Amino acid sequence: MTNLFFYGTLRYQPLLELVLSEPGVELDTVSAELPDHTVRAVANQPFPMVVPASGKRAQGVLVRGLTASQIARLNYYEGGFDYDLRPMTVILEDGSAAEAQVYFPQEGLWTPGGTWDLESWAAQWGALTLHAAAEVMAFYGRLTPAEIARSFRAIRVRAAARLAAAQRPANPGRDVSVDVVVENHHRAYVNYFGVDEMDLRHRRNDGSMSDSLNRRALMTGQASVVLPYDPVRDRVLIVEQFRAPVFMIGDPAPWMWEAVAGMIDPGETPEQAARRELLEEAHLEARKLEQAGRAYASSGSSTEFVHLFVALADILAETDAGGLASEGEDIRSHILSFDALMNLIDTQQIKDLPLVSLANWLARHRDRLRA
């Protein structure tokens, strides 16, 4: 049996219970403090770190009597963040001392930011972190901490997408709590994308329940897709990049002409993502963003939900150095007149569905934008 002191996100009881999840075992917790330390936010990250601070006390919770399997689950979850356990002495509420293990970040790994507050963190990041942790822990015993850590960013993107999906309007004629029965949920794969598998039944149009159906879905996040349009010069800018899935299916032309696009990061709005991707991929700044639709890209196979925009901008130059090298992007842009774009659409030379949708939206709204 082992005692652990938690000062950060694992003080959030729902998260602690999810990570430690061991049926029939109740947690023995008590408030405690770690002398001569303080808790600081990690710069540009939604979690904290503990740092030495003479005379300060880091607030936290001591969890006593953890089992070997619970410690293994904790090490799996925290191992992906490159934290190490160290023996320390903590002070309990009654003033007595207790020995405990504490997770410390590896030296120089993170940059400390401002003061970190659990309540503020829970309000902003708690729900997202629970979704992310559920996906992480689903692969406990199947992947190493290092393997799961490579997918952390994508997992958080998917967690944010789950929260956004839950906020969309419900179907007034259906109640998913009774009209869909999940018999089994298996997270089959995790990487940049995830794959979830379910055995489920759903309410049929005649009111009966369907037979058990086995379905899989490509789990991904939300994306912003934006077509830059210059209403003064009446032209657009599109981008070209290599697309591995198009190559994998055997298409002889996997370099795709597309609209600018990118995943929406946690805490980012679709509009912010659109403006960020415009700068990264096309070196453009938008004067204004016109909303051109929101929809699932392929609802029969993927969870991707796209936010479509037309960006009003001064389109003056092309680039062959767009995208981020850190993400393996190699993007060039091309300026087209509006008529040339629509000719490519009408002759079916554009194979990217969001670009087709945006071009047709622009065709309907072009006169208004040029007025």
C-alpha positions as CSV (number, residue, x, y, z in Angstrom):
1,M,0.0,0.0,0.0
2,T,1.3,3.5,-0.9
3,N,0.4,7.1,-0.1
4,L,0.4,9.7,-2.9
5,F,0.0,13.5,-2.6
6,F,-1.7,15.2,-5.5
7,Y,-1.4,19.0,-6.1
8,G,-2.7,19.4,-9.6
9,T,-5.4,18.1,-11.9
10,L,-5.7,14.8,-10.0
11,R,-7.1,16.8,-7.1
12,Y,-10.2,17.0,-9.3
13,Q,-12.2,14.1,-7.8
14,P,-14.0,12.9,-11.0
15,L,-10.6,12.7,-12.7
16,L,-8.9,10.9,-9.8
17,E,-11.7,8.3,-9.7
18,L,-11.6,7.8,-13.5
19,V,-7.8,7.2,-13.5
20,L,-7.8,5.0,-10.4
21,S,-11.0,3.1,-11.4
22,E,-10.8,-0.1,-9.4
23,P,-14.2,-1.7,-8.7
24,G,-15.1,-2.1,-5.0
25,V,-12.2,0.0,-3.7
26,E,-13.0,3.3,-2.0
27,L,-10.4,6.1,-1.9
28,D,-9.1,7.2,1.5
29,T,-8.4,10.9,1.0
30,V,-7.5,13.8,3.3
31,S,-6.4,17.5,2.6
32,A,-2.7,18.1,2.9
33,E,0.1,20.5,2.1
34,L,3.6,20.1,0.7
35,P,6.0,22.5,2.5
36,D,8.4,24.8,0.7
37,H,6.6,24.3,-2.6
38,T,4.0,26.1,-4.7
39,V,1.8,25.1,-7.6
40,R,2.2,27.0,-10.9
41,A,0.5,26.7,-14.2
42,V,2.6,25.3,-17.0
43,A,3.1,27.9,-19.8
44,N,0.8,27.2,-22.8
45,Q,-0.5,24.0,-21.2
46,P,-3.8,23.2,-19.4
47,F,-2.1,21.6,-16.4
48,P,0.2,22.7,-13.5
49,M,3.5,21.8,-12.1
50,V,5.0,22.0,-8.6
51,V,8.1,24.0,-8.0
52,P,10.3,24.7,-4.9
53,A,9.3,27.9,-3.0
54,S,10.8,28.5,0.4
55,G,8.2,29.2,3.0
56,K,5.2,28.4,0.7
57,R,2.9,25.4,1.0
58,A,1.4,23.6,-2.0
59,Q,-2.3,22.8,-1.4
60,G,-3.3,19.3,-2.3
61,V,-4.9,16.0,-1.2
62,L,-3.2,12.9,0.2
63,V,-4.6,9.6,-1.0
64,R,-3.7,6.8,1.4
65,G,-3.4,3.0,0.9
66,L,-3.3,2.9,-2.9
67,T,-2.9,-0.6,-4.3
68,A,-0.2,-1.8,-6.7
69,S,-2.7,-1.8,-9.6
70,Q,-3.8,1.7,-8.8
71,I,-0.2,2.9,-8.7
72,A,0.3,1.2,-12.1
73,R,-2.7,3.1,-13.5
74,L,-1.4,6.4,-12.1
75,N,2.1,5.8,-13.6
76,Y,0.5,5.1,-16.9
77,Y,-1.6,8.3,-16.9
78,E,1.2,10.5,-15.5
79,G,4.0,8.8,-17.4
80,G,2.8,10.4,-20.6
81,F,3.4,13.8,-19.1
82,D,7.0,12.9,-18.2
83,Y,6.5,13.1,-14.4
84,D,8.5,11.1,-11.9
85,L,7.5,10.0,-8.4
86,R,9.6,11.3,-5.4
87,P,9.3,10.6,-1.7
88,M,8.3,13.7,0.3
89,T,6.9,14.7,3.7
90,V,3.5,16.4,3.7
91,I,1.5,18.1,6.5
92,L,-2.0,17.0,7.3
93,E,-4.9,19.2,8.5
94,D,-4.2,18.3,12.1
95,G,-0.6,19.4,11.8
96,S,0.9,15.9,11.7
97,A,3.4,14.8,9.1
98,A,3.0,11.9,6.7
99,E,5.2,10.3,4.1
100,A,4.0,10.3,0.5
101,Q,5.0,10.0,-3.1
102,V,4.7,13.1,-5.2
103,Y,4.8,13.5,-9.0
104,F,7.4,16.0,-10.1
105,P,8.1,17.1,-13.7
106,Q,11.4,16.3,-15.2
107,E,14.0,19.1,-14.8
108,G,13.7,21.7,-17.5
109,L,10.8,20.0,-19.3
110,W,8.1,22.7,-18.6
111,T,8.2,26.4,-18.1
112,P,6.3,27.6,-15.0
113,G,3.7,30.3,-15.6
114,G,1.3,32.1,-13.2
115,T,-0.4,30.8,-10.1
116,W,-2.7,27.8,-10.7
117,D,-6.1,27.5,-9.2
118,L,-8.0,24.1,-9.2
119,E,-11.5,25.7,-9.3
120,S,-10.7,27.9,-12.2
121,W,-9.1,25.0,-14.0
122,A,-12.1,22.7,-13.4
123,A,-14.5,25.3,-14.8
124,Q,-12.5,25.7,-18.0
125,W,-10.8,22.3,-18.5
126,G,-12.5,19.8,-16.2
127,A,-15.0,18.3,-18.7
128,L,-12.6,18.2,-21.5
129,T,-9.9,16.5,-19.4
130,L,-12.4,13.8,-18.3
131,H,-13.2,13.0,-22.0
132,A,-9.5,12.9,-22.8
133,A,-8.6,10.8,-19.8
134,A,-11.3,8.3,-20.6
135,E,-9.7,7.7,-24.0
136,V,-6.2,7.6,-22.5
137,M,-7.2,5.0,-19.9
138,A,-9.0,2.9,-22.4
139,F,-5.6,1.9,-23.7
140,Y,-4.1,1.0,-20.4
141,G,-2.4,-2.3,-20.7
142,R,-2.4,-2.0,-24.5
143,L,0.0,0.9,-25.1
144,T,3.0,2.3,-23.2
145,P,2.8,5.8,-21.7
146,A,5.2,7.0,-24.5
147,E,3.0,5.6,-27.2
148,I,-0.2,7.2,-25.8
149,A,1.7,10.5,-25.2
150,R,2.3,10.8,-29.0
151,S,-1.5,11.1,-29.4
152,F,-2.2,13.6,-26.5
153,R,-2.8,16.6,-28.8
154,A,-5.2,14.7,-31.0
155,I,-6.9,13.2,-28.0
156,R,-7.6,16.6,-26.6
157,V,-8.9,17.8,-30.0
158,R,-11.3,14.9,-30.0
159,A,-12.3,15.6,-26.4
160,A,-13.1,19.3,-27.3
161,A,-15.1,18.0,-30.3
162,R,-17.2,15.7,-28.0
163,L,-18.1,18.7,-25.8
164,A,-19.0,20.8,-28.9
165,A,-21.2,18.0,-30.3
166,A,-23.1,17.7,-27.0
167,Q,-24.1,21.3,-27.3
168,R,-25.7,21.0,-30.7
169,P,-29.5,21.1,-30.8
170,A,-31.3,17.8,-30.0
171,N,-33.7,16.2,-32.4
172,P,-37.2,17.0,-31.0
173,G,-38.6,13.8,-32.3
174,R,-36.0,11.5,-30.8
175,D,-34.6,10.9,-27.3
176,V,-31.1,9.3,-27.5
177,S,-31.3,8.2,-23.9
178,V,-34.0,5.7,-24.7
179,D,-33.9,5.5,-28.5
180,V,-30.3,4.3,-28.7
181,V,-29.0,1.3,-26.6
182,V,-25.2,0.8,-26.5
183,E,-24.4,-2.8,-25.8
184,N,-20.7,-2.6,-26.1
185,H,-18.2,0.3,-26.6
186,H,-14.6,-0.5,-27.6
187,R,-11.9,2.0,-28.4
188,A,-10.1,0.0,-31.1
189,Y,-7.3,2.4,-32.1
190,V,-5.7,5.6,-31.2
191,N,-3.3,7.9,-33.1
192,Y,-3.8,11.1,-35.0
193,F,-7.3,9.7,-35.5
194,G,-9.1,7.3,-33.2
195,V,-11.3,4.4,-34.2
196,D,-14.3,3.5,-31.9
197,E,-16.4,0.4,-32.2
198,M,-19.9,-0.1,-30.8
199,D,-22.5,-2.8,-30.7
200,L,-25.8,-0.9,-30.5
201,R,-29.5,-0.9,-31.3
202,H,-31.6,2.1,-32.3
203,R,-35.3,3.0,-32.5
204,R,-36.7,2.3,-36.0
205,N,-39.2,4.5,-37.8
206,D,-42.0,2.0,-36.9
207,G,-41.2,2.4,-33.2
208,S,-39.5,-0.9,-32.7
209,M,-35.8,-1.4,-31.8
210,S,-33.4,-2.5,-34.4
211,D,-31.4,-5.7,-34.2
212,S,-27.9,-5.4,-32.7
213,L,-25.6,-3.5,-35.1
214,N,-21.8,-3.5,-35.1
215,R,-20.5,-0.1,-36.2
216,R,-17.1,1.6,-36.3
217,A,-16.3,5.3,-36.7
218,L,-13.2,7.3,-37.4
219,M,-13.0,9.6,-34.4
220,T,-11.6,13.0,-35.1
221,G,-12.2,16.6,-34.1
222,Q,-13.7,19.8,-35.5
223,A,-12.1,21.6,-38.4
224,S,-12.3,25.1,-39.9
225,V,-12.2,25.3,-43.7
226,V,-11.8,28.7,-45.3
227,L,-11.7,29.9,-48.9
228,P,-10.0,33.3,-49.3
229,Y,-11.9,35.6,-51.7
230,D,-10.8,39.0,-52.9
231,P,-14.0,40.8,-53.9
232,V,-12.2,43.8,-55.5
233,R,-10.1,41.6,-57.8
234,D,-12.8,38.9,-58.0
235,R,-10.4,36.0,-57.3
236,V,-9.7,33.3,-54.9
237,L,-6.7,31.5,-53.4
238,I,-6.6,27.7,-53.1
239,V,-3.9,25.5,-51.7
240,E,-2.3,22.2,-52.8
241,Q,-0.8,19.5,-50.6
242,F,-0.1,15.7,-50.6
243,R,-2.9,13.7,-49.0
244,A,-1.9,10.2,-47.9
245,P,-5.5,8.8,-47.7
246,V,-6.0,9.7,-51.4
247,F,-2.8,7.9,-52.2
248,M,-3.7,4.9,-50.1
249,I,-6.9,4.3,-52.0
250,G,-4.9,4.2,-55.2
251,D,-5.7,7.6,-56.7
252,P,-2.9,8.5,-59.1
253,A,-3.2,12.3,-58.2
254,P,-2.9,12.5,-54.4
255,W,-1.7,16.2,-54.5
256,M,-5.1,17.8,-53.8
257,W,-6.3,21.4,-54.5
258,E,-8.3,22.4,-51.5
259,A,-9.5,25.3,-49.4
260,V,-7.3,26.3,-46.4
261,A,-8.2,24.0,-43.5
262,G,-7.1,22.8,-40.1
263,M,-8.3,21.2,-36.8
264,I,-9.7,23.4,-34.1
265,D,-7.6,23.3,-31.0
266,P,-9.1,23.0,-27.5
267,G,-10.1,26.4,-26.2
268,E,-10.1,27.9,-29.7
269,T,-13.1,29.1,-31.6
270,P,-13.8,28.1,-35.3
271,E,-13.1,31.7,-36.3
272,Q,-9.8,31.8,-34.5
273,A,-8.8,28.5,-36.1
274,A,-9.7,29.8,-39.5
275,R,-7.6,32.9,-39.1
276,R,-4.7,30.9,-37.7
277,E,-4.8,28.5,-40.6
278,L,-5.0,31.3,-43.2
279,L,-1.7,32.7,-41.8
280,E,0.0,29.3,-41.6
281,E,-1.0,27.9,-44.9
282,A,-1.5,30.9,-47.2
283,H,0.3,33.8,-45.4
284,L,-3.0,35.8,-45.6
285,E,-4.9,37.9,-43.1
286,A,-8.7,38.0,-43.3
287,R,-10.5,41.4,-43.2
288,K,-13.7,39.5,-42.5
289,L,-15.0,36.0,-42.2
290,E,-18.3,35.0,-43.8
291,Q,-19.9,31.9,-42.3
292,A,-20.7,29.5,-45.1
293,G,-22.1,26.5,-43.3
294,R,-21.5,23.9,-40.6
295,A,-21.9,20.1,-41.1
296,Y,-20.5,16.6,-40.6
297,A,-18.1,15.8,-43.4
298,S,-19.1,12.2,-43.8
299,S,-21.6,11.2,-41.2
300,G,-21.6,7.5,-42.1
301,S,-18.0,6.9,-41.3
302,S,-16.4,9.9,-39.5
303,T,-17.1,12.2,-36.6
304,E,-15.4,15.2,-38.3
305,F,-17.5,18.4,-38.1
306,V,-16.5,21.2,-40.3
307,H,-17.1,25.0,-40.0
308,L,-17.0,26.6,-43.5
309,F,-15.9,30.2,-44.1
310,V,-15.2,32.5,-46.9
311,A,-12.5,35.0,-45.9
312,L,-12.5,38.4,-47.5
313,A,-8.9,39.4,-48.1
314,D,-6.5,41.1,-50.4
315,I,-5.1,38.3,-52.5
316,L,-1.9,39.6,-54.0
317,A,0.7,36.8,-53.9
318,E,1.1,33.0,-54.0
319,T,3.5,31.0,-51.8
320,D,5.2,27.6,-52.1
321,A,6.2,27.5,-48.4
322,G,2.9,27.3,-46.6
323,G,2.1,25.2,-43.5
324,L,4.2,24.1,-40.5
325,A,7.3,22.0,-41.0
326,S,6.8,20.6,-37.5
327,E,3.5,19.0,-38.8
328,G,5.1,17.7,-42.0
329,E,3.1,20.2,-44.1
330,D,4.4,21.2,-47.6
331,I,1.8,23.6,-49.0
332,R,1.7,25.8,-52.0
333,S,-1.0,28.2,-53.0
334,H,-2.5,29.3,-56.3
335,I,-4.5,32.4,-57.3
336,L,-7.5,31.8,-59.6
337,S,-10.2,34.1,-61.0
338,F,-13.7,33.3,-59.7
339,D,-14.6,32.1,-63.2
340,A,-11.6,29.8,-63.4
341,L,-12.5,28.3,-60.0
342,M,-16.1,27.6,-61.1
343,N,-14.8,26.1,-64.4
344,L,-12.7,23.6,-62.3
345,I,-15.8,22.8,-60.2
346,D,-18.1,22.4,-63.3
347,T,-15.5,20.2,-65.1
348,Q,-15.1,18.1,-61.9
349,Q,-11.4,18.7,-61.6
350,I,-11.7,19.6,-57.8
351,K,-12.0,16.5,-55.7
352,D,-12.2,18.2,-52.3
353,L,-15.8,18.4,-51.1
354,P,-15.4,21.4,-48.7
355,L,-13.9,23.4,-51.6
356,V,-16.8,22.4,-53.8
357,S,-19.3,23.5,-51.1
358,L,-17.5,26.8,-50.6
359,A,-17.3,27.5,-54.3
360,N,-21.0,27.0,-54.7
361,W,-21.7,29.2,-51.6
362,L,-19.5,31.9,-53.0
363,A,-21.4,31.7,-56.4
364,R,-24.7,32.4,-54.6
365,H,-23.3,35.3,-52.4
366,R,-20.7,36.8,-54.8
367,D,-22.8,39.8,-55.9
368,R,-23.5,40.7,-52.3
369,L,-19.8,40.5,-51.4
370,R,-18.7,42.6,-54.3
371,A,-21.3,45.3,-53.8
